[in-house]
Amino acid sequence: MEWGDQELCYETSDCRGSAFLPSSYTAGLPVPRFTTYAPPVPFLVVMRGTHGIYQLGSVPGPVPGSRKVFFYNQATCEQYGGVFTPPDECCQPFCDATSSELAEAGTVDLATLGLVPPFHVEGP
């Protein structure tokens, strides 16, 4: 399922290491909430375009030290004190979530899979 802009939080100050997604971000959206424990079959959420994310670990996560936001240009990223990585990533030295809201997340670049939406299954 595809849904708006998103941020990933990191324990480090430079958006390195394991990524964490605030569980509250899916509240009120037509997607499953990240839950206390990772589901046995991960649900992939597509973050506008080709950025995909799924839950790996349980809540709570670490105290966040930075966040990575997507779909920024360099000027906007730097305006908010971030470090820009082409084509559209911005690492900022803060994350508004608390550790009790964070679930460890995995990410996947869907462009590398050669998939073209809309997805469908062809039968005999």
MDAnalysis code that builds the backbone (N, CA, C; Angstrom):
import MDAnalysis as mda
import numpy as np

u = mda.Universe.empty(372, n_residues=124, atom_resindex=np.repeat(np.arange(124), 3), trajectory=True)
u.add_TopologyAttr("name", ["N", "CA", "C"] * 124)
u.add_TopologyAttr("resid", np.arange(1, 125))
u.add_TopologyAttr("resname", ["MET", "GLU", "TRP", "GLY", "ASP", "GLN", "GLU", "LEU", "CYS", "TYR", "GLU", "THR", "SER", "ASP", "CYS", "ARG", "GLY", "SER", "ALA", "PHE", "LEU", "PRO", "SER", "SER", "TYR", "THR", "ALA", "GLY", "LEU", "PRO", "VAL", "PRO", "ARG", "PHE", "THR", "THR", "TYR", "ALA", "PRO", "PRO", "VAL", "PRO", "PHE", "LEU", "VAL", "VAL", "MET", "ARG", "GLY", "THR", "HIS", "GLY", "ILE", "TYR", "GLN", "LEU", "GLY", "SER", "VAL", "PRO", "GLY", "PRO", "VAL", "PRO", "GLY", "SER", "ARG", "LYS", "VAL", "PHE", "PHE", "TYR", "ASN", "GLN", "ALA", "THR", "CYS", "GLU", "GLN", "TYR", "GLY", "GLY", "VAL", "PHE", "THR", "PRO", "PRO", "ASP", "GLU", "CYS", "CYS", "GLN", "PRO", "PHE", "CYS", "ASP", "ALA", "THR", "SER", "SER", "GLU", "LEU", "ALA", "GLU", "ALA", "GLY", "THR", "VAL", "ASP", "LEU", "ALA", "THR", "LEU", "GLY", "LEU", "VAL", "PRO", "PRO", "PHE", "HIS", "VAL", "GLU", "GLY", "PRO"])
u.atoms.positions = np.array([
    [0.842, -1.172, 0.000],
    [0.000, 0.000, 0.000],
    [0.885, 1.232, 0.000],
    [0.545, 2.208, -0.782],
    [1.332, 3.436, -0.864],
    [0.710, 4.508, 0.015],
    [1.554, 5.230, 0.738],
    [1.061, 6.340, 1.547],
    [2.136, 7.374, 1.724],
    [1.771, 8.609, 1.763],
    [2.516, 9.857, 1.836],
    [3.972, 9.875, 2.218],
    [4.425, 11.041, 2.567],
    [5.808, 11.240, 2.980],
    [6.049, 10.521, 4.295],
    [7.250, 10.127, 4.520],
    [7.565, 9.348, 5.710],
    [8.938, 9.703, 6.226],
    [9.174, 9.384, 7.473],
    [10.488, 9.552, 8.055],
    [10.895, 8.259, 8.732],
    [12.171, 8.023, 8.755],
    [12.746, 6.919, 9.504],
    [13.616, 7.531, 10.589],
    [13.539, 7.004, 11.802],
    [14.382, 7.502, 12.897],
    [15.571, 6.567, 13.085],
    [16.645, 7.121, 13.608],
    [17.877, 6.371, 13.852],
    [18.387, 6.703, 15.241],
    [19.057, 5.745, 15.863],
    [19.644, 5.970, 17.183],
    [20.838, 6.909, 17.081],
    [21.549, 6.858, 15.974],
    [22.739, 7.682, 15.773],
    [22.353, 9.101, 15.359],
    [23.322, 9.991, 15.348],
    [23.061, 11.380, 14.962],
    [23.220, 11.603, 13.457],
    [23.606, 10.539, 12.699],
    [23.884, 10.704, 11.269],
    [23.101, 9.740, 10.365],
    [21.976, 9.250, 10.835],
    [21.103, 8.357, 10.043],
    [21.804, 7.079, 9.595],
    [22.677, 6.560, 10.405],
    [23.345, 5.289, 10.104],
    [22.870, 4.228, 11.077],
    [23.019, 2.986, 10.684],
    [22.614, 1.881, 11.554],
    [21.188, 1.455, 11.268],
    [20.572, 0.827, 12.243],
    [19.208, 0.320, 12.091],
    [18.206, 1.462, 11.994],
    [17.212, 1.276, 11.135],
    [16.136, 2.254, 10.963],
    [14.967, 1.881, 11.866],
    [14.250, 2.899, 12.337],
    [13.077, 2.697, 13.190],
    [11.950, 3.579, 12.677],
    [10.737, 3.057, 12.709],
    [9.571, 3.806, 12.261],
    [8.629, 3.980, 13.438],
    [8.185, 5.212, 13.689],
    [7.205, 5.417, 14.760],
    [5.924, 4.649, 14.464],
    [5.472, 3.855, 15.426],
    [4.274, 3.043, 15.229],
    [3.036, 3.898, 15.059],
    [3.038, 5.092, 15.598],
    [1.865, 5.960, 15.512],
    [1.625, 6.497, 14.111],
    [2.587, 6.397, 13.207],
    [2.428, 6.968, 11.877],
    [1.345, 6.305, 11.056],
    [1.029, 5.078, 11.348],
    [0.008, 4.405, 10.553],
    [-1.382, 4.562, 11.151],
    [-1.524, 5.224, 12.285],
    [-2.837, 5.433, 12.898],
    [-3.703, 6.268, 11.967],
    [-4.919, 5.816, 11.757],
    [-5.860, 6.558, 10.927],
    [-5.669, 6.357, 9.432],
    [-4.692, 5.559, 9.037],
    [-4.472, 5.281, 7.621],
    [-4.961, 3.877, 7.312],
    [-5.270, 3.571, 6.057],
    [-5.782, 2.240, 5.722],
    [-4.672, 1.213, 5.573],
    [-3.754, 1.183, 6.535],
    [-2.667, 0.200, 6.546],
    [-2.559, -0.351, 7.965],
    [-2.006, -1.561, 8.129],
    [-1.836, -2.097, 9.480],
    [-0.873, -1.231, 10.301],
    [-1.169, -1.059, 11.563],
    [-0.257, -0.347, 12.466],
    [0.959, -1.207, 12.723],
    [2.098, -0.565, 12.907],
    [3.228, -1.310, 13.432],
    [2.827, -1.675, 14.850],
    [3.065, -2.905, 15.246],
    [2.565, -3.398, 16.512],
    [3.695, -3.669, 17.490],
    [3.326, -4.108, 18.680],
    [4.315, -4.394, 19.712],
    [5.334, -5.418, 19.232],
    [4.878, -6.429, 18.506],
    [5.775, -7.455, 17.976],
    [5.665, -7.490, 16.458],
    [6.766, -7.774, 15.812],
    [6.768, -7.856, 14.347],
    [5.865, -9.006, 13.902],
    [5.077, -8.819, 12.848],
    [4.203, -9.890, 12.369],
    [5.025, -11.005, 11.726],
    [4.495, -12.241, 11.704],
    [5.229, -13.350, 11.091],
    [5.452, -13.154, 9.595],
    [4.520, -12.495, 8.926],
    [4.683, -12.163, 7.510],
    [4.658, -10.641, 7.417],
    [5.803, -10.024, 7.139],
    [5.855, -8.556, 7.120],
    [4.930, -7.938, 6.084],
    [4.341, -6.817, 6.439],
    [3.503, -6.042, 5.538],
    [4.354, -4.915, 4.982],
    [4.500, -4.860, 3.673],
    [5.325, -3.840, 3.034],
    [4.495, -2.593, 2.776],
    [4.985, -1.483, 3.262],
    [4.354, -0.190, 3.013],
    [5.254, 0.568, 2.052],
    [4.697, 1.075, 0.970],
    [5.464, 1.845, -0.008],
    [5.320, 3.314, 0.327],
    [6.448, 3.966, 0.514],
    [6.460, 5.382, 0.860],
    [6.628, 6.192, -0.415],
    [5.533, 6.563, -1.055],
    [5.561, 7.383, -2.277],
    [6.736, 7.058, -3.170],
    [6.521, 6.415, -4.231],
    [7.603, 6.109, -5.155],
    [8.135, 4.715, -4.941],
    [9.444, 4.594, -4.773],
    [10.062, 3.265, -4.701],
    [10.663, 2.935, -3.348],
    [10.398, 3.730, -2.320],
    [10.898, 3.423, -0.976],
    [9.892, 2.526, -0.262],
    [10.306, 1.318, 0.126],
    [9.439, 0.397, 0.849],
    [9.956, 0.178, 2.256],
    [9.052, -0.059, 3.197],
    [9.441, -0.274, 4.592],
    [8.563, -1.355, 5.208],
    [9.143, -2.146, 6.117],
    [8.394, -3.192, 6.803],
    [8.949, -3.349, 8.208],
    [8.116, -3.838, 9.128],
    [8.514, -3.973, 10.529],
    [9.368, -5.213, 10.740],
    [10.507, -5.033, 11.437],
    [11.412, -6.132, 11.765],
    [11.385, -6.508, 13.236],
    [11.334, -5.499, 14.094],
    [11.480, -5.734, 15.523],
    [10.303, -5.228, 16.316],
    [10.422, -5.406, 17.622],
    [9.336, -5.026, 18.507],
    [9.534, -3.621, 19.071],
    [8.466, -3.077, 19.604],
    [8.471, -1.802, 20.296],
    [8.807, -2.123, 21.752],
    [9.551, -1.367, 22.510],
    [10.099, -0.063, 22.168],
    [11.465, -0.157, 21.516],
    [11.824, 0.903, 20.822],
    [13.135, 1.015, 20.191],
    [14.043, 1.890, 21.029],
    [15.148, 2.343, 20.456],
    [16.099, 3.192, 21.184],
    [15.625, 4.646, 21.227],
    [16.337, 5.455, 21.971],
    [16.090, 6.893, 21.969],
    [16.615, 7.423, 20.640],
    [15.764, 8.070, 19.845],
    [16.203, 8.508, 18.512],
    [17.137, 9.706, 18.557],
    [18.120, 9.714, 17.624],
    [19.070, 10.811, 17.544],
    [19.030, 11.556, 16.225],
    [18.383, 10.972, 15.210],
    [18.280, 11.637, 13.907],
    [17.119, 11.025, 13.141],
    [16.772, 11.670, 12.034],
    [15.725, 11.130, 11.177],
    [16.096, 11.337, 9.719],
    [15.646, 10.400, 8.880],
    [15.819, 10.517, 7.434],
    [14.448, 10.747, 6.832],
    [14.329, 11.821, 6.074],
    [13.086, 12.123, 5.380],
    [13.352, 12.027, 3.882],
    [12.311, 11.740, 3.144],
    [12.437, 11.508, 1.712],
    [11.726, 12.599, 0.921],
    [12.064, 12.702, -0.343],
    [11.440, 13.629, -1.284],
    [11.753, 15.084, -0.953],
    [12.962, 15.332, -0.487],
    [13.462, 16.679, -0.255],
    [14.435, 17.021, -1.374],
    [14.543, 18.308, -1.697],
    [15.630, 18.735, -2.563],
    [16.741, 19.267, -1.654],
    [17.917, 19.517, -2.210],
    [19.071, 19.900, -1.400],
    [18.838, 21.200, -0.639],
    [18.264, 22.204, -1.289],
    [18.057, 23.499, -0.637],
    [17.122, 23.374, 0.570],
    [16.027, 22.647, 0.407],
    [15.078, 22.478, 1.515],
    [15.716, 21.688, 2.646],
    [16.448, 20.654, 2.313],
    [17.120, 19.841, 3.324],
    [18.068, 20.693, 4.160],
    [18.914, 21.449, 3.507],
    [19.892, 22.276, 4.212],
    [19.220, 23.394, 5.003],
    [18.088, 23.884, 4.534],
    [17.337, 24.914, 5.255],
    [16.908, 24.404, 6.638],
    [16.626, 23.102, 6.740],
    [16.221, 22.507, 8.005],
    [17.381, 21.854, 8.753],
    [18.601, 22.198, 8.398],
    [19.772, 21.700, 9.110],
    [20.166, 20.285, 8.767],
    [19.707, 19.799, 7.634],
    [19.979, 18.424, 7.252],
    [21.144, 18.266, 6.303],
    [21.500, 17.008, 6.071],
    [22.542, 16.638, 5.116],
    [21.848, 15.889, 3.983],
    [21.987, 16.402, 2.757],
    [21.294, 15.865, 1.592],
    [22.075, 14.730, 0.954],
    [21.351, 13.668, 0.567],
    [21.909, 12.562, -0.198],
    [21.036, 12.378, -1.436],
    [21.621, 12.548, -2.640],
    [20.832, 12.383, -3.858],
    [20.264, 10.970, -3.949],
    [19.092, 10.767, -4.532],
    [18.361, 11.800, -5.251],
    [17.393, 12.607, -4.385],
    [16.980, 12.071, -3.185],
    [15.907, 12.764, -2.464],
    [15.896, 12.542, -0.955],
    [17.018, 12.144, -0.365],
    [17.048, 11.847, 1.065],
    [17.689, 12.984, 1.853],
    [17.152, 13.228, 3.048],
    [17.665, 14.289, 3.911],
    [17.785, 13.757, 5.334],
    [18.987, 13.774, 5.890],
    [19.219, 13.355, 7.271],
    [19.226, 14.594, 8.153],
    [18.335, 14.624, 9.130],
    [18.225, 15.758, 10.048],
    [18.587, 15.304, 11.460],
    [19.239, 16.178, 12.247],
    [19.751, 15.783, 13.563],
    [18.701, 15.771, 14.674],
    [17.494, 15.317, 14.388],
    [16.453, 15.196, 15.413],
    [15.383, 14.236, 14.929],
    [14.581, 13.717, 15.845],
    [13.420, 12.896, 15.527],
    [12.424, 13.129, 16.647],
    [11.202, 13.470, 16.309],
    [10.198, 13.841, 17.309],
    [9.605, 12.663, 18.069],
    [9.821, 11.451, 17.614],
    [9.240, 10.273, 18.265],
    [9.996, 9.935, 19.550],
    [9.330, 9.184, 20.438],
    [9.984, 8.665, 21.635],
    [10.307, 7.194, 21.411],
    [11.179, 6.634, 22.247],
    [11.573, 5.238, 22.070],
    [10.389, 4.293, 22.225],
    [9.375, 4.657, 23.011],
    [8.221, 3.779, 23.203],
    [7.357, 3.679, 21.949],
    [7.567, 4.577, 20.982],
    [6.801, 4.557, 19.736],
    [7.543, 3.891, 18.589],
    [8.812, 3.563, 18.765],
    [9.634, 3.104, 17.648],
    [9.687, 1.588, 17.514],
    [9.474, 1.116, 16.285],
    [9.630, -0.292, 15.950],
    [10.743, -0.396, 14.911],
    [11.639, -1.370, 15.085],
    [12.716, -1.534, 14.107],
    [12.122, -1.871, 12.753],
    [12.671, -1.244, 11.723],
    [12.131, -1.392, 10.371],
    [13.217, -1.783, 9.389],
    [12.817, -2.510, 8.373],
    [13.678, -2.817, 7.247],
    [13.229, -1.988, 6.061],
    [14.146, -1.684, 5.177],
    [13.797, -0.909, 3.997],
    [14.210, -1.657, 2.739],
    [13.532, -1.351, 1.649],
    [13.853, -1.963, 0.367],
    [13.619, -0.925, -0.729],
    [14.536, -0.881, -1.679],
    [14.373, -0.010, -2.843],
    [13.655, -0.831, -3.901],
    [12.384, -0.548, -4.100],
    [11.574, -1.339, -5.025],
    [12.028, -1.217, -6.471],
    [12.753, -0.153, -6.799],
    [13.237, 0.031, -8.171],
    [14.193, -1.099, -8.560],
    [14.926, -1.642, -7.588],
    [15.880, -2.711, -7.888],
    [15.194, -4.037, -8.179],
    [13.904, -4.149, -7.867],
    [13.179, -5.400, -8.094],
    [12.562, -5.479, -9.483],
    [12.555, -4.359, -10.203],
    [11.990, -4.348, -11.543],
    [10.477, -4.450, -11.573],
    [9.810, -4.096, -10.470],
    [8.351, -4.147, -10.411],
    [7.757, -2.862, -10.974],
    [6.617, -2.990, -11.638],
    [5.946, -1.824, -12.203],
    [4.498, -1.825, -11.707],
    [4.114, -0.830, -10.900],
    [2.717, -0.778, -10.456],
    [1.813, -0.327, -11.598],
    [0.547, -0.601, -11.594],
    [-0.157, -1.345, -10.549],
    [0.140, -2.841, -10.654],
    [0.230, -3.492, -9.515],
    [0.555, -4.907, -9.485],
    [-0.715, -5.720, -9.694],
    [-0.569, -6.856, -10.355],
    [-1.692, -7.751, -10.556],
    [-1.189, -9.164, -10.791],
    [-2.074, -10.093, -10.670],
    [-1.744, -11.501, -10.883],
    [-2.485, -11.961, -12.131],
    [-1.749, -12.602, -13.012],
    [-2.366, -13.144, -14.219],
    [-2.593, -14.637, -14.011],
    [-3.818, -15.047, -14.247],
    [-4.165, -16.455, -14.061],
    [-4.326, -17.155, -15.402],
    [-4.518, -18.470, -15.341],
    [-4.696, -19.234, -16.576],
    [-5.979, -18.920, -17.303],
])
